[in-house]
Amino acid sequence: MQRDNDVEHLEKLAAELAVRGFKVQLITPEHRLPSLAVANSEAAMLAESVVTGTDFYWWPWGQKIAPITDVTAAADIVARVLAPAPPP
């Protein structure tokens, strides 16, 4: 079942991001796509959701993150997007 595969891939990404210190929450509402809520532990306003589909991790606005077969690359990209900006 596709939903089970989506959840499995999101769980893998959640584990990789949790090791890096991000807050993660797998969201699996009935009759909707599962998603992964990710937040920077040191700056909660830096947060976003990730979904899966068509062999890729995706941002909710429809931009590809990385192939689901490359969890490390996906975690690198999510971590970079949710990193605080360096001080001026």
N, C-alpha and C positions, 0 to 999 in steps of 0.2 A: 504494500500500500504506500502511495506517495507521501501521505502525511507522516507515516512512521519514518520514512527515509529523511524527510525534512527535519523532523525532531532529532533524529540521530546525528545529522550533520550540524545542527545548531548546538547540540550537546558537546560535540567535539570542539567547536569554536569556543563555547562557553568555558570549557576546561582550560583551553590554551590562554584565554584572556584572564581567567581567574588566577592562574599561575603568575601572570604579569601584574597582578594587583588591581584589576578592574572589578567593579561590582557587576555581576551578571544575573539576569533573571530570565528563565525560559517561560514564555507566555504561550499557552496552548488553549485558546478559547474554542468552544464547540462551533462548528460551521464557519470557521475563519482560519486563515493561514497562521501557523505557528510563527512566532518571532522571538528574537533574543534582544532584550533590553540591556544595553551596556552603558555604564557610567564610569567616569574617571573617579577613583576613590578619593582623590585630593581636591577635586573641583567638580562637585555634583552637577553643576549646570552644563558641563561637557558630557552630554549623553546623547545616545542615538539608538535606533533599532536596526536590526539586521534580519533579513528573511532569506529563504533559499528558493531556488527554482531554476529549471533548465540548466542544471549542472553548475550553477554559480551561486555564490553569496551575493546578495543585492542590498543596496540602501533602499529605504522605502520609497524614494522618489524615482526609482527605476534605473539607477546607475549600478553597473556591475562592480563588485569589489574584487573578487578572485574566484577561480574555480573551486568547487567544493572538494576537489582532490588535493588542494594545497592550503590546508588549514593554517600553516605557519604564515604564508603570504597574506591570507585574509586577516589574521590577527595583527600582523605588522601594519597593514593599511588602517585597520580600525584604530589601533593604538596611536598611529600618527595623526589621524583625524581628531581624536579625542585628547590629544596632548595639549597642555596649556601653551599659549604663545610665550616665547622667551621675552624677558623684560627688555625694554628698549635700551 
